[in-house]
């Protein structure tokens, strides 16, 4: 089971708005574009809820970060979404925090995407020790957000729903996840892609998973399993209304 950038493009690059967005992003052929367009989502679609929960137990506790403006406003060329997807696919599984951190330092491609730019950002500050703490907090926070996101995707897929994800869908078409022509919001909040896909024919539909409850797993607040079970039943009812 795989999802390629071409699969994503065929699915979502179908309106005037999405074509304009994709063409503008694709035109410069930056390293990010090359990396995203060659990315194949496979291992991420095999991650189980238990694997996500296991990874949560290794995440370090973080307090309030030092307020370093250069770090607070730091926006690397490669968004964390792409880095996390890359790591999962290279390893063939979801790593815990310590392994993720070590891989970001040792893997050449990941080091270029995250480790080196982060090191350079820290070096540009006057107080490198506090900047290092602020950067660590920033990356841990992004890693936790990815775990929360994957916990929803993994739960729905384990229930037999063909939920798909890919960095291209996320970064360009603002689609967090989808099943057939139903766009989902595992990160919560509104549907980011509705304005881009509104005029698609045949139409896309948007489903609010309405996950509001959470539970503590290690140092991470994950969506509560009973809320995920309810969201799964709701999504199944939308996709297969005539099923017994």
NULO-496182 format. One record per atom (N, C-alpha, C, CB): residue in one letter; x negated, y, z. Coordinates in steps of 0.1 Angstrom, whole numbers, plus 5000, padded with zeros to 4 digits. Glycine has a CB too. Example, Ala and Ser with C-alpha at 12.3 -4.5 7.8 and 13.67 -1.06 7.14 Angstrom:
% NULO-496182
A486849435078 A487749555078 A486849675078 A488749555090 S487249785071 S486349895071 S487150005079 S485949945057 
% end
This chain:
% NULO-496182
X499149885000 X500050005000 X499150125000 X501050005012 X499150204989 X498350324988 X499150444983 X497150304979 X498750564986 X499250684980 X498150764975 X500150764990 X498150804962 X497050884956 X497551024954 X496650824943 X496551114951 X496951254948 X497851254935 X495651334945 X497651164926 X498451164914 X499951124917 X497951064903 X500051034927 X501451004932 X502051124937 X501350884942 X501351194945 X501851314952 X502251424941 X500851374962 X501351444931 X501551544921 X502851504913 X500351554912 X502951374909 X504151334902 X505451354909 X504051194898 X505351344922 X506551354931 X506951494933 X506351284944 X505951584936 X506351714941 X505951834932 X505651744954 X505151814922 X504751924913 X505851934902 X503351904907 X507051964906 X508151954897 X509052074896 X509051834901 X508652184903 X509452304902 X508452424898 X510052344916 X509052534894 X508252644890 X507352684902 X509152764885 X507952684914 X507252724926 X506052634929 X508152734937 X506252504928 X505152414931 X504152414920 X505752264933 X504552424908 X503452434897 X502652554899 X504152434883 X503252664902 X502452794905 X501452774916 X503352914907 X501952704927 X501152684939 X499952584935 X501952624950 X500352474929 X499252374926 X498252434916 X499952254920 X498652494905 X497752554896 X496752654902 X498452614884 X497352734910 X496452834917 X495452774926 X497252934925 X495852664933 X494952594942 X493852514934 X495752504951 X494352454923 X493452364915 X492452434907 X494352274907 X492752554903 X492052624892 X490552634895 X492652764890 X490152664907 X488752694910 X487952564912 X488652774922 X488552454913 X487852324915 X486752334927 X487152284902 X487252384938 X486352394949 X486052254955 X486952474960 X485052234964 X484752104970 X486052054977 X483652114980 X486852134983 X488052094989 X489052024979 X488752204996 X489152094967 X490052044957 X489551904952 X490052144945 X488251894950 X487651764945 X487951654955 X486151784942 X487751694968 X487851594979 X489351544980 X487351644992 X490251644980 X491651604982 X492151524970 X492451734983 X491751564958 X492251504946 X491751364944 X491951584933 X490651334950 X490051194950 X490551104962 X488551194949 X491251164971 X491651094983 X492750994980 X492051194994 X492550874986 X493550774986 X494050745000 X493050644978 X495250755003 X495850725016 X496250575016 X497050815019 X495550505025 X495750365026 X495750315041 X494750285018 X494550335047 X494450295061 X495350365070 X492950315065 X495550495067 X496450575075 X497850525075 X496450725070 X498250455064 X499650395064 X499750265071 X500050375049 X498550215076 X498550085084 X498450105099 X497449995079 X498250235103 X498050265117 X499350225124 X497650415119 X499250165136 X500350125144 X500550215156 X500149975148 X501750215161 X501950305173 X501050265185 X503450285178 X500750135186 X499850095197 X498450145195 X499749935198 X497950155182 X496650205180 X496650355183 X496350185165 X497650425180 X497750575183 X497650585198 X498950635178 X498450515206 X498450525220 X497050485226 X499550435226 X496450385220 X495150345225 X494150465223 X494650225218 X494150525211 X493250645209 X493550755218 X493450685194 X494750775223 X495050885232 X494350865245 X496650895234 X494150745249 X493550725263 X492150765264 X493750575266 X491450795252 X490050825252 X489850975250 X489350755241 X490951055248 X490851195245 X490451265258 X492151255240 X489451355258 X489051425270 X490051525274 X487651485268 X490151555287 X490951655292 X490251795289 X491151645308 X491051885285 X490452025282 X491252125290 X490552045267 X490552215296 X491152335302 X491252445293 X490452375315 X491652565298 X491652685289 X490252715283 X492152815297 X490252735270 X488952755263 X488452895266 X489052735248 X487052915265 X486553045266 X487053125253 X484953045266 X487353255255 X487853325244 X486753395236 X488853435250 X486253315226 X485253365217 X485853405204 X484053255215 X486053525200 X486753565188 X486353495176 X486653715186 X484953475174 X484553415162 X484953265161 X482953415161 X485153205172 X485653065172 X487153065172 X485152995185 X487753155179 X489253155178 X489753175164 X489753265188 X489053265157 X489553295143 X488853205132 X489353435140 X488153105136 X487353025127 X488252945118 X486352935134 X488152955105 X488952875095 X487952815085 X489952965088 X487552685087 X486652625078 X487252595065 X486052495084 X486452575055 X486952545041 X487752425041 X485752535031 X487352325049 X488152195049 X489052195061 X487152075049 X490352205060 X491252195071 X491052065078 X492652215066 X491452065091 X491251945099 X492051835094 X491651975114 X493251855088 X494051755082 X493251665072 X495251815075 X492451735063 X491651665054 X490551585060 X491151755043 X489951645070 X488851575077 X489351455084 X488151675088 X490451465091 X491051345099 X491451235089 X492251395107 X492051275078 X492451165068 X491251105063 X493251235057 X490151175060 X488951125054 X488351025064 X487951235051 X488251055077 X487650975087 X488450845088 X487551045100 X489750845088 X490550725090 X490350635078 X492050765091 X490250695066 X490050605054 X488650555053 X490350685041 X487650625057 X486250575057 X486050465067 X485250695059 X486650475078 X486550375089 X487450255086 X486750435102 X488550285079 X489550185077 X490550165089 X488950055074 X490550265098 X491350255110 X491350385117 X490850135120 X492150405127 X492150525135 X491150515146 X493650545141 X490150605147 X489150595158 X489650665170 X487850665153 X489050625182 X489250705194 X488350825193 X488950615206 X488450915203 X487851045202 X486251035201 X488151125214 X485650955210 X484250945209 X483750895196 X483750845220 X484350795190 X483950745177 X484150855166 X484650615174 X485250925167 X485551025158 X484451135158 X486951095161 X484051175170 X483051275171 X481751225166 X482851315186 X481351105169 X480051045164 X480051035149 X479850915171 X481250995143 X481350985129 X481151115122 X482650915125 X481751225128 X481651355122 X480251405122 X482551455130 X479451355131 X477951395131 X477151305122 X477451385145 X477451175120 X476651085113 X476951065098 X476650955120 X478251075095 X478651055081 X478351185073 X480251025080 X477751165062 X477251285054 X478351375050 X476451235042 X479451315044 X480551395039 X481251465050 X481551305031 X481551395061 X482251455072 X481451555079 X482651345082 X480151535080 X479251635086 X479351765078 X477851585086 X479351755064 X479451875056 X480851945057 X479251835041 X481851865060 X483251925061 X483451995074 X484251815059 X482951935085 X483251985099 X482052015107 X484151885106 X481151915109 X480051935119 X479152055116 X479251805120 X478652055103 X477752165100 X478452305100 X477252145086 X479652325094 X480252455096 X480552495110 X481552455088 X480952395119 X481152425133 X479852465140 X481752305140 X478752395137 X477552435143 X477052575138 X476452325138 X477252605126 X476952735121 X477752845127 X477052745105 X479052815129 X479952915136 X479452935150 X481352865136 X479052835157 X478552845171 X477252925171 X478352715177 X476452905162 X475152975161 X475253115158 X474252905150 X476353155152 X476553295149 X477053385161 X477553315138 X477253325172 X477753395184 X476653425193 X478853305191 X476953525202 X475953565212 X475753465223 X476253705217 X476853415227 X476853315238 X477153175233 X477953355249 X476153105229 X476352975223 X476952875232 X475052935217 X476552875244 X477152775254 X478652785255 X476452785268 X479152905256 X480552925257 X481252905244 X480953065262 X480552935233 X481052915220 X481152765217 X480252975209 X480252685222 X480252545220 X481452485227 X478952475225 X481752535239 X482952485247 X484252525240 X482952545261 X484252645234 X485452685227 X485652605214 X485352835223 X484552575207 X484652485195 X485152345199 X483352485188 X484652295209 X485052155213 X486452155217 X484152115226 X486952255224 X488352265227 X489252275214 X488652395236 X488752355205 X489452375192 X489652235185 X488852475183 X488552165184 X488552035176 X489351935184 X487051985174 X489151925197 X489951825205 X491451855203 X489651835220 X491851985203 X493252025201 X493751975188 X493452175203 X492951995177 X493351955164 X493451795163 X492352005153 X492551735170 X492651585170 X493851535177 X491351525177 X494251595188 X495451565195 X496651585186 X495551645208 X496751695179 X497851725170 X497951615160 X497651865164 X496851575155 X496851465144 X497351335150 X495451445139 X497051305163 X497551185170 X499051195171 X496851165183 X499551305175 X501051325177 X501751305163 X501351465182 X501151365153 X501751345140 X501751195135 X500951435130 X500551135137 X500450995133 X501350905142 X499050945134 X501650935154 X502550855162 X503950845157 X502550915177 X504350955151 X505750955144 X505650875132 X506151095141 X504750895123 X504550825110 X504450675113 X503350875102 X503650635122 X503350495125 X504650425131 X502250485135 X505350495139 X506550445145 X507650415134 X507150535156 X507850515125 X508750495114 X508350385105 X508950625107 X507050375102 X506650275092 X506750135099 X505150305088 X506450125112 X506549995118 X508049945118 X506050005133 X508950045118 X510350005117 X510849975103 X511150125122 X509849965094 X510249925080 X510550035070 X511349825081 X510350165074 X510650275066 X509450315058 X511250395074 X509550335045 X508350355037 X507950505037 X508650315022 X507550545048 X507050685050 X505650705044 X507050725065 X505550805036 X504250835030 X503650965034 X504450835014 X502350975034 X501551095038 X500351105029 X501151095053 X499951225027 X498651255019 X498251395021 X498951225004 X496951425022 X496551565024 X497051655013 X495051565024 X497151615001 X497551704990 X499051754993 X497551634976 X499851654997 X501251695000 X501251795011 X502051565004 X500451775021 X500451865033 X499852005029 X499651805044 X498652005023 X497952135021 X498552215010 X496552105018 X499052155000 X499552234988 X501052244987 X498952174975 X501752134989 X503152134988 X503952145001 X503652004981 X503152155012 X503752185025 X504752075029 X504452315026 X504451955025 X505251835029 X504451755039 X505551745016 X504951745051 X504251665062 X504351515060 X504851705075 X505551465055 X505751325052 X507051315044 X505851245066 X507151195038 X508351185030 X508651035028 X508251245016 X509951005025 X510450875021 X511250895009 X511250805033 X510850834998 X511550854985 X511651004982 X512950784985 X512951054982 X513151204980 X513651274992 X514051224968 X513351215003 X513751275016 X512451325023 X514451165025 X512351455026 X511251515032 X511451525047 X510951655026 X510351485054 X510451475069 X509651575076 X510151335074 X509851595089 X509051695096 X508451635109 X509851815100 X507551535108 X506951475120 X506251565129 X506051355116 X505851685124 X505151775133 X506151865140 X504251865125 X507451855137 X508451935144 X508552065137 X508051955158 X509552145141 X509752275135 X510552265122 X508452345133 X510652375115 X511352385103 X510652305091 X511652525099 X511452295080 X510852235068 X510052335060 X512052175059 X508752325060 X507852415054 X508052425039 X506452385057 X508452305033 X508452295018 X509752335012 X508052155014 X510752365020 X512152385014 X512152495003 X513152425025 X511452605005 X511452704995 X510752664982 X510752835000 X509752574983 X509052524971 X509852424963 X507652474975 X510652344970 X511352234964 X512752254962 X511152104972 X513252374965 X514752404965 X515352374952 X514952544969 X514652404941 X515252394927 X514852274920 X514852514919 X514352174927 X513952044920 X515151974915 X513151964930 X515051904904 X516051824898 X515451694893 X516851894887 X515851574899 X516851564909 X516451624922 X517151414911 X517351654931 X516951734943 X516251654953 X518251794949 X515551724961 X514951674974 X515951704985 X513551724977 X515851614995 X516751635007 X515751645019 X517751525009 X516251715029 X515351745041 X516051695053 X515051895042 X515251615061 X515851555073 X515051595085 X515751395071 X515751645095 X515151685107 X515151565117 X515951805114 X513951525120 X513851415129 X514251445144 X512451355129 X514251575147 X514851625160 X514151555171 X516351605160 X512851545171 X512151485182 X511751585192 X510851405177 X512351585204 X512151685214 X511551635227 X513451755217 X511651515230 X511151455243 X509751405241 X512051345248 X508951415252 X507551365251 X507251285263 X506651485249 X506151205263 X505651135274 X504151135274 X506150985273 X503651125286 X502151135288 X501451005285 X501851185302 X500451005276 X499650895273 X498150935275 X499950825259 X497550895285 X496250955288 X496351105290 X495250925276 X495551185283 X495651325284 X496451385272 X494251385284 X497251305266 X497951355254 X499451335257 X497651275241 X500251445252 X501651435253 X502151385239 X502351575256 X502651265238 X503151205226 X504651205226 X502651055224 X505251215214 X506751195213 X507151075220 X507151195198 X508251085228 X508750975236 X509250865227 X509851025246 X509050735231 X509450625223 X510950625221 X508950495229 X511650655232 X513150645230 X513650755220 X513850665244 X512950865220 X513250975210 X512850925196 X512551105213 X511750855195 X511350795182 X512350695177 X509950745183 X512750605186 X513750505183 X515050575178 X514050415195 X515450675184 X516650745180 X516450815166 X517050855190 X515350875164 X515050935151 X514950825140 X513651005152 X514450705143 X514450595134 X515850555130 X513650485139 X516650545139 X518050505136 X518750605128 X518850475149 X518550735131 X519150845124 X518650845109 X518850975130 X517350825107 X516750825094 X517250705086 X515250825095 X517350595092 X517850475085 X519250495081 X517650355094 X520050565089 X521450585085 X521550685073 X522150645097 X520650775072 X520650865061 X520150795048 X519750985063 X519150715049 X518650645038 X519450535033 X517250595041 X520050455042 X520850335039 X522250345046 X520050215043 X523050435042 X524350455049 X525250335048 X525050575043 X525050245038 X525950135037 X525450005043 X526250105022 X524250015049 X523649895054 X524349855067 X522149915057 X524449725070 X525149685082 X524449725095 X525449535082 
% end
